[in-house]
Structure formats: C-alpha cells, structure tokens
Amino acid sequence: MIRAKMFLLILTVSLTFSSSAEAIEVFRCFGKEINKRDTTYSVLKKCGEPAYKEILSNEGCDKEEKWHYDCFGRGYVEELIFKKGILVKRNRGEKSKGTQNCR
C-alpha cells in the first residue's frame, strides 16, 4: 500500500514538472503565441506561410500535415504537426538557415 502511494506521488510530481517544462518552450510568431489546439488557419494568420509544408497522411478527414518554419536567429527549424487541421505537436527540426522573418 505504501509503495503504491509513493508511486502515485512520484508519478504526479513528474507529470507536473514535465507539463510545466513544455509550457516554458513557447513558439511565437511576430509576438503571438502558438499553442497546441490552434488551427491551421490561426497559425497561418499569426505566422504567415511556412517555409515548407509536408502532407504526412491524406486519408479522408484524417489529414496530417507538418509545417516547417525556418525563422531568423532561432537556431533550429520549428516543425508544427497538425491532425485534422489542429496543432497537436511541436518539434525542433534540423539546424536553421534562417530564411524567414517570424519575429
């Protein structure tokens, strides 16, 4: 019983820190915050056209896309993954060449 309580405590603490660490790494375009659950339309309005768009899956309504933003001075390409038009994930991509103004 004590081990189960300790496990739950450790799990709760680790989830708390992992979610707060994720919140620190914010992607911004022109000072506007890009968040999970933003739509492709919303991101397009805030950031403009990405440097590159990939269609990962195009099966009916389950379209999945990856947008690449190669912003000046960021060091890495920002990869935004959309499922059904909703932002679900953000990755750090390859080293940036800084071809876009996203500030």
VOBA-1610 file (N, C-alpha, C; in pm, whole numbers, padded with zeros to 5 digits, always signed):
BEGIN
Met+00082-00120+00000Met+00000+00000+00000Met+00087+00127+00000Ile+00191+00126+00081Ile+00280+00242+00088Ile+00354+00259-00045Arg+00396+00148-00107Arg+00465+00156-00236Arg+00373+00214-00343Ala+00248+00175-00342Ala+00152+00227-00439Ala+00134+00378-00421Lys+00125+00425-00296Lys+00111+00569-00270Lys+00235+00645-00313Met+00353+00586-00287Met+00478+00651-00329Met+00484+00660-00482Phe+00445+00552-00549Phe+00444+00551-00694Phe+00353+00661-00748Leu+00233+00673-00693Leu+00140+00776-00739Leu+00194+00916-00712Leu+00260+00935-00599Leu+00318+01065-00567Leu+00428+01100-00667Ile+00517+01006-00693Ile+00626+01029-00788Ile+00571+01055-00928Leu+00471+00980-00968Leu+00409+00999-01099Leu+00346+01138-01110Thr+00275+01180-01007Thr+00212+01312-01007Thr+00315+01423-01016Val+00421+01413-00938Val+00526+01516-00940Val+00594+01521-01076Ser+00626+01405-01133Ser+00694+01404-01263Ser+00605+01460-01374Leu+00476+01429-01370Leu+00385+01485-01471Leu+00371+01636-01456Thr+00371+01683-01334Thr+00363+01828-01309Thr+00483+01899-01368Phe+00604+01846-01343Phe+00723+01911-01395Phe+00734+01899-01545Ser+00694+01787-01602Ser+00703+01773-01747Ser+00608+01867-01818Ser+00488+01887-01766Ser+00394+01978-01831Ser+00437+02123-01816Ser+00499+02158-01703Ser+00544+02296-01687Ser+00667+02322-01774Ala+00752+02221-01794Ala+00867+02238-01881Ala+00822+02261-02025Glu+00717+02191-02066Glu+00663+02207-02201Glu+00608+02348-02219Ala+00545+02402-02116Ala+00485+02535-02124Ala+00590+02644-02140Ile+00713+02619-02091Ile+00819+02718-02100Ile+00863+02738-02244Glu+00869+02629-02320Glu+00913+02636-02458Glu+00797+02679-02547Val+00784+02808-02566Val+00673+02863-02643Val+00724+02904-02780Phe+00647+02872-02881Phe+00678+02916-03017Phe+00597+03042-03043Arg+00664+03146-03086Arg+00597+03273-03115Arg+00628+03316-03258Cys+00530+03380-03317Cys+00546+03443-03447Cys+00498+03587-03433Phe+00586+03679-03463Phe+00552+03821-03455Phe+00490+03855-03319Gly+00545+03793-03213Gly+00500+03819-03076Gly+00373+03746-03036Lys+00313+03670-03126Lys+00189+03598-03095Lys+00222+03453-03064Glu+00169+03404-02953Glu+00195+03269-02907Glu+00120+03165-02990Ile+00191+03059-03026Ile+00130+02947-03096Ile+00115+02834-02995Asn-00006+02783-02980Asn-00036+02683-02878Asn-00094+02557-02940Lys-00081+02446-02866Lys-00149+02324-02907Lys-00297+02355-02918Arg-00362+02291-03011Arg-00503+02306-03042Arg-00534+02431-03124Asp-00431+02508-03164Asp-00455+02616-03260Asp-00486+02551-03395Thr-00566+02616-03475Thr-00600+02565-03607Thr-00495+02607-03710Thr-00495+02540-03824Thr-00403+02579-03932Thr-00431+02723-03973Tyr-00558+02760-03976Tyr-00596+02897-04012Tyr-00537+02998-03913Ser-00548+02968-03784Ser-00496+03057-03680Ser-00345+03072-03691Val-00274+02962-03711Val-00128+02966-03723Val-00088+03041-03849Leu-00159+03019-03957Leu-00131+03090-04082Leu-00149+03240-04064Lys-00253+03281-03992Lys-00275+03424-03965Lys-00164+03483-03878Lys-00117+03408-03780Lys-00015+03457-03688Lys+00125+03455-03748Cys+00157+03352-03828Cys+00294+03329-03873Cys+00316+03350-04022Gly+00211+03348-04099Gly+00228+03351-04244Gly+00256+03212-04296Glu+00287+03204-04424Glu+00315+03075-04487Glu+00442+03014-04430Pro+00440+02883-04404Pro+00563+02817-04359Pro+00663+02807-04475Ala+00788+02782-04442Ala+00891+02763-04544Ala+00862+02638-04627Tyr+00801+02539-04562Tyr+00773+02413-04631Tyr+00656+02344-04562Lys+00569+02280-04640Lys+00457+02201-04588Lys+00472+02058-04638Glu+00452+01963-04547Glu+00453+01821-04584Glu+00316+01763-04555Ile+00267+01681-04644Ile+00145+01604-04618Ile+00192+01468-04567Leu+00167+01439-04440Leu+00210+01313-04381Leu+00109+01203-04408Ser-00019+01241-04408Ser-00127+01145-04435Ser-00244+01223-04490Asn-00307+01167-04590Asn-00420+01236-04653Asn-00535+01140-04671Glu-00567+01068-04565Glu-00673+00968-04572Glu-00805+01027-04526Gly-00886+01069-04622Gly-01018+01124-04590Gly-01010+01246-04500Cys-01082+01241-04391Cys-01087+01354-04297Cys-00969+01353-04200Asp-00885+01251-04206Asp-00774+01238-04112Asp-00644+01295-04166Lys-00651+01406-04236Lys-00532+01466-04294Lys-00433+01506-04185Glu-00305+01474-04210Glu-00199+01508-04116Glu-00090+01582-04193Glu-00051+01700-04141Glu+00048+01784-04207Glu+00158+01822-04111Lys+00276+01849-04168Lys+00387+01905-04090Lys+00430+02034-04159Trp+00425+02143-04083Trp+00468+02273-04134Trp+00603+02307-04075His+00694+02359-04159His+00830+02393-04118His+00846+02545-04122Tyr+00884+02603-04008Tyr+00915+02745-04001Tyr+01064+02759-03972Asp+01136+02825-04063Asp+01281+02842-04054Asp+01310+02989-04020Cys+01289+03025-03894Cys+01294+03164-03850Cys+01436+03212-03823Phe+01463+03340-03853Phe+01593+03402-03825Phe+01627+03388-03676Gly+01751+03357-03646Gly+01802+03363-03509Gly+01749+03259-03413Arg+01681+03158-03458Arg+01625+03057-03366Arg+01716+02936-03352Gly+01803+02913-03449Gly+01896+02801-03440Gly+01845+02671-03501Tyr+01714+02648-03491Tyr+01655+02525-03544Tyr+01524+02556-03615Val+01490+02471-03708Val+01362+02481-03777Val+01253+02434-03681Glu+01144+02508-03672Glu+01029+02470-03591Glu+00937+02384-03677Glu+00901+02268-03628Glu+00810+02179-03701Glu+00678+02173-03624Leu+00571+02210-03692Leu+00438+02206-03632Leu+00358+02096-03700Ile+00305+02004-03621Ile+00230+01891-03676Ile+00081+01910-03648Phe+00004+01905-03755Phe-00141+01924-03748Phe-00211+01794-03783Lys-00313+01761-03708Lys-00402+01649-03742Lys-00542+01706-03751Lys-00606+01680-03864Lys-00740+01732-03890Lys-00746+01883-03873Gly-00638+01952-03909Gly-00635+02098-03904Gly-00609+02157-03767Ile-00572+02074-03668Ile-00548+02120-03531Ile-00402+02089-03495Leu-00332+02188-03437Leu-00193+02168-03395Leu-00188+02070-03277Val-00115+01961-03296Val-00107+01858-03192Val+00034+01842-03135Lys+00135+01888-03210Lys+00272+01867-03163Lys+00366+01968-03225Arg+00470+01999-03151Arg+00575+02088-03199Arg+00709+02020-03177Asn+00791+02016-03280Asn+00923+01955-03272Asn+01030+02055-03310Arg+01149+02030-03264Arg+01266+02104-03309Arg+01325+02023-03423Gly+01338+02085-03538Gly+01388+02015-03656Gly+01538+02033-03674Glu+01578+02032-03798Glu+01720+02044-03831Glu+01771+02185-03804Lys+01902+02203-03816Lys+01961+02335-03794Lys+01902+02435-03893Ser+01878+02554-03844Ser+01813+02658-03924Ser+01910+02729-04015Lys+01859+02769-04130Lys+01932+02858-04220Lys+01879+02999-04205Gly+01769+03013-04130Gly+01714+03146-04104Gly+01659+03214-04227Thr+01571+03148-04297Thr+01520+03203-04422Thr+01391+03285-04404Gln+01332+03284-04283Gln+01205+03354-04262Gln+01213+03453-04148Asn+01137+03560-04160Asn+01123+03656-04051Asn+00996+03620-03974Cys+01012+03567-03854Cys+00898+03525-03771Cys+00887+03607-03643Arg+00965+03712-03631Arg+00967+03787-03505Arg+00852+03877-03500
//
